[in-house]
Amino acid sequence: MKNDLEIARKADLKPIKTIAKNLGLKEKELELYGDYKAKVSLSVLERLKKRKNGKYIDVTAITPTPLGEGKTVTTIGLAMSLNRIGKKTTVCIRQPSLGPVFGIKGGAAGGGYSQVVPMEDFNLHLTGDVHAVGLAHNLCAAFLDNSIFKKNPLNIDPSSIMWRRVMDVSDRFLRNIKIGLGTKEDGFERDSGFDITVASEVMAILALTDGLKDLRRRLGRIILATTKEGKPVTAEDIKVAGAMAVLLKDAIKPNLLQTLDNTPCFVHAGPFANIAHGNSSILADKIALRLSEYVVTESGFGADCGAEKFFNIKCRTSGLKPDCVVMVCTVRALKMHSSKFSVVAGKPLDPALLEENLEALEAGCANLEKQIENMKLFGIPVVVAINRFATDTKKEIELIRKKAIAAGAEDAVLSEVWARGSKGGEDLAGAVVRACRKKSNFKFLYPLNWPIKKKIEIIAKKIYGAGDVQYEQAAERAIELYTRLGYDKLPICMAKTHLSLSHDPKVKGRPEGFTLPVRDVRASVGAGFLYPLCGTMRTMPGLPTHPAGEKVDLDKNGNVVGLF
């Protein structure tokens, strides 16, 4: 089979004007970036404000291996397949970070015959949104340090600064650095570091905002540090929020691309799901829902990460109610959750993992069962998509199907969109249509007026399976401070590993009764949530021994090669 880039290159692309027209957009609502990509004006929301929303579907997954389980492939393929069976459907996904593109996972345009194209544009700069986020973030950092350097009129405590700089490359050497070295004119020396751009609160804001005025307000509320008296210092206080909004005035507009089947795809925003909320933008979803019968979007990582935040943060902010959840799983990941196998990024798979092993598979299905239970807590019908690999056997597929339905899934269906495109997802599309006909009794996991600890603990115990939560001193102090400042009414965005239901990435399957450590709690007031740090979290990834970027180059004709 051809590789992803070869398949994408042979795609019969239609002009983006045609894709937009078929979707129901007017030409004046487009800002073209060449022939095959465009930004969409937010004015379309006013034009379509009286139109009824389509069905809203979130694609999530079991706890994944470090390689991922084909969630984006399934998301794109499902939307293609729904169109194939006659349902006008739009897919809404995140823009990939260049860190993973050149690091471990590679691109995020899907794969095989389930892709968004042009694939090179999608995986690289697209229309520059990520760079705009990075510039806005770093401008804020420069203003903050300059305010202190220029006689510190706000009486900012330099040791309280929590606003690091960002860049969209995985670079472990920038996690912890000293800045301000040199002469007195070069600034003042302090410890700092870099995060990856998609972990920025600015990116989280871009995904959650509902327009330019709201974006400007949210940027102004970002807390950067505290004064020596312990009062919060915001981006508004240092007079940078307006300039940040100017840098983001185009980035706020969703990007329109197409799939291999020439069906529409909105690509917008890209926050990480183990650190931030891990969902694409509310604006893209709202536009798509007014133009389509069905909208398929995707939450980052497993259901305990992105999907929980999709419900409790994104849906709460947007006011949108989902109709169905699709849970992606693979045979290899479920076998891994038996704890009899390990999957390490950059290393070959254990050959035994590719052999039929019903005992290991059955043990690992405990993770699938728990993640289905998690989604049922929100009152949403669940359809399991079994992303098939060539080595999977009929007995293994049937065992997963049996376990999934017994756990409460509406159906469990084979997905072969990677190998067969939209033809390989017709059964999945049919199952989703049937599930969407059922009444959705959507509900949040917690009310906002609960105390901070109570909200943390219901997520830990109900979603993760923890028996208790332990708070370190820094977390206790932060909870007391945020309660005093009135931030205790914000939703919770748990920051934890995506490789386990627990805080420990080595613990697989369905852990129960463990104690979840919360070492600190931080505030993203602009984005509108508090984020407890559970266990050891990295906000700047590192590169593997052999980064994906080693294979990326230009051929003699100037074409990109090695991108996947």
Secondary structure, 3 states (H helix, E strand, C coil): CCCHHHHHHCCCCCCHHHHHHHHCCCHHHEEECCCCCEEECCHHHHHCCCCCCCEEEEEEECCCCCCCCCHHHHHHHHHHHHHHCCCCEEEEECCCCHHHHCCCCCCCCEECCEEEECHHHHHCCCCCHHHHHHHHHHHHHHHHHHHHHCCCCCCECHHHCCCCEEECCCCHHHCCEEECCCCHHHCCCEEECEEEHHHCHHHHHHHHCCCHHHHHHHHHHCEEEEECCCCEEECCCCCCHHHHHHHCCCCCCCEEEEECCCCEEEECCCCCCCCCCCECCHHHHHHHHHHCCEEEEEECCCHHHHHHHHHHHHHHHHCCCCCEEEEEECHHHHHHCCCCCCCCCCCCCCHHHHCCCHHHHHHHHHHHHHHHHHHHCCCCCEEEEEECCCCCCHHHHHHHHHHHHHCCCCEEEEECHHHHHHHHHHHHHHHHHHHHHCCCCCCCCCCCCCCHHHHHHHHHHHHHCCCEEEECHHHHHHHHHHHHHCHHHCCECCECCCCCCCCCCCCCCCCCCCEEEEEEEEEECCCCEEEEEECCCCCCCCCCCCCHHHHCEECCCCCEECCC
